Structure formats: C-alpha cells, structure tokens
Amino acid sequence: MNRTKTKHKYVELDENHVPTIAGTTMKVIELVTGQMAHGWSPEELHCQHPYLSMGQIHSALAYYWDNKEELDADIERREQYAQRMRLEAGESPLAKKFAHRL
C-alpha cells in the first residue's frame, strides 16, 4: 500500500489521497465525525480508540483544522450519499414488520 507523508507527523495519504492515521486504517474523517457526533474531547477519543496514541489523535485533529474546508466538503458528500442510499433502499423488512405490530 503506497502512502504519502504529510506535514502532520501521524497523518498519511493513502493511494486514493485519503488522509489516514499513520500505522492504522482509520481515516482522519472517521475520527473527526465521531468527535462531531458525540462532542468527544481528545481524551475521550482516546478512550473510544485506545489503539490510537494521543499524538496520533492530536495530529489527526490538527490535520482536520488545517484542511477543514476540504474535509467538511467530503463529510457533506458522504452524508448526501448515505441519504441517497437510504432512500433508494426503502424501508427495511424488519422495520415494516415492527411498523405493522404497532
């Protein structure tokens, strides 16, 4: 797997130019969206992801803030894609089953 170093010690770009945390398969965007969704501090992120060092977490968060506009646009694209997929999939058979029981 080819990786490109960035100016952030623990952030690398994978072969698709997606920023990932060095030594892991975790994307920076995954860490950031978890923080956004739950309001976690770096210490809480470490509790949720104990395999990440505090240095890796802070480096990933610094990368996000240094590239906020680009990563926020990627987050928005991902959310729109997920919404489209939910709409195309329709209601799940399990949800239909429970809806009829109510």
C-alpha positions as CSV (number, residue, x, y, z in Angstrom):
1,M,0.0,0.0,0.0
2,N,1.5,3.3,-1.1
3,R,1.3,6.1,1.5
4,T,2.4,9.7,1.2
5,K,3.6,11.6,4.2
6,T,2.0,15.0,5.2
7,K,3.4,17.8,7.4
8,H,1.4,16.2,10.2
9,K,3.6,13.6,11.9
10,Y,0.9,10.9,12.2
11,V,-1.2,11.6,9.1
12,E,-0.5,10.0,5.7
13,L,-2.4,10.0,2.5
14,D,-3.4,6.6,1.1
15,E,-3.3,5.6,-2.5
16,N,-6.6,7.5,-3.1
17,H,-5.2,10.6,-1.3
18,V,-7.5,10.0,1.7
19,P,-5.9,11.2,4.9
20,T,-5.4,8.3,7.3
21,I,-3.8,8.0,10.7
22,A,-0.3,6.5,10.2
23,G,0.0,2.9,11.3
24,T,-3.7,2.3,11.1
25,T,-6.5,2.0,8.6
26,M,-8.5,4.8,10.3
27,K,-9.4,7.7,8.2
28,V,-9.0,11.2,9.7
29,I,-12.6,11.9,8.7
30,E,-13.8,8.9,10.8
31,L,-12.2,10.3,13.9
32,V,-13.4,13.8,13.3
33,T,-17.0,12.8,12.6
34,G,-17.0,10.7,15.8
35,Q,-15.9,13.8,17.7
36,M,-18.5,15.9,16.0
37,A,-21.3,13.5,16.6
38,H,-20.5,12.9,20.3
39,G,-18.7,16.1,21.3
40,W,-15.7,14.0,22.5
41,S,-12.5,15.6,23.7
42,P,-9.2,14.2,22.5
43,E,-9.0,12.2,25.8
44,E,-12.5,10.8,25.2
45,L,-11.5,9.9,21.6
46,H,-8.5,8.0,23.2
47,C,-10.9,6.1,25.5
48,Q,-13.0,5.2,22.4
49,H,-10.0,4.3,20.3
50,P,-7.3,3.1,22.8
51,Y,-5.2,1.8,19.9
52,L,-4.5,5.4,18.9
53,S,-1.9,7.4,20.8
54,M,-2.7,10.9,22.0
55,G,-0.1,12.1,19.5
56,Q,-2.0,10.4,16.6
57,I,-5.3,11.9,17.8
58,H,-3.9,15.4,18.1
59,S,-2.1,15.1,14.8
60,A,-5.3,14.0,13.0
61,L,-7.3,16.8,14.6
62,A,-4.7,19.3,13.6
63,Y,-4.8,17.9,10.0
64,Y,-8.6,18.4,10.0
65,W,-8.3,22.0,11.2
66,D,-5.6,22.8,8.6
67,N,-7.8,21.3,5.9
68,K,-11.2,22.0,7.3
69,E,-12.9,23.3,4.2
70,E,-11.9,20.3,2.1
71,L,-12.7,17.7,4.8
72,D,-16.1,19.3,5.6
73,A,-17.0,19.1,1.9
74,D,-16.1,15.4,2.0
75,I,-18.2,14.9,5.1
76,E,-21.1,16.6,3.3
77,R,-20.7,14.4,0.2
78,R,-20.6,11.3,2.4
79,E,-23.8,12.3,4.2
80,Q,-25.6,13.0,0.9
81,Y,-24.5,9.7,-0.4
82,A,-25.7,7.9,2.7
83,Q,-29.1,9.7,2.5
84,R,-29.5,8.7,-1.2
85,M,-28.7,5.1,-0.4
86,R,-31.2,5.0,2.4
87,L,-33.9,6.5,0.2
88,E,-33.1,4.0,-2.7
89,A,-33.1,1.1,-0.3
90,G,-36.5,2.0,1.1
91,E,-37.9,0.7,4.4
92,S,-36.2,-2.5,5.6
93,P,-38.3,-5.7,6.0
94,L,-37.6,-5.6,9.7
95,A,-38.9,-2.0,10.1
96,K,-42.0,-2.9,8.1
97,K,-42.6,-5.9,10.4
98,F,-42.4,-3.7,13.5
99,A,-44.5,-1.0,12.0
100,H,-47.3,-3.4,11.4
101,R,-47.2,-4.5,15.1
102,L,-47.8,-1.0,16.4
